[in-house]
Amino acid sequence: MISISINLTDLPRHKITKAKNGKSYINLIVAEMKQADQHGNTHTVFVSQSKEERAANEKKSYCGNGKQLSAAQPAQQINNSDISKDGLPF
C-alpha cells in the first residue's frame, strides 16, 4: 500500500470534470520516484495529461507525494521434509 497526501489547492480547476452522478472527479497518476526524498517519500502524485499534452511536453501539475507502507511479510513456505510424522512442522 501507498499512503499519499494531496494538496487540493494545486489541482488545476480546468481538469476537474463533473460526472453524470453530479460528483466531481480528477484523474491522478501515482509514480514511484527513483529515490526517496529527504522526508522519506517514495512516490509522487500528478494530474493525468492528455496524449496531446504529453506530445507537446507540457509541464506536469504535481499535487502530492506518498510513502510506501511496510507490507506484511509473506508466509513462510514449509519444506515437506521438515514435517514430523504427526503432520506438524515442529
Secondary structure, DSSP 4 states (H G I P E B T S, - for coil): -EEEEE-GGGS-GGG-EE-TTS-EE--EEEEE-SS--TT---EEEEE---HHHHHTTPPP-EEEEEEEPPPPPPPPPPPGGGS-TTS---
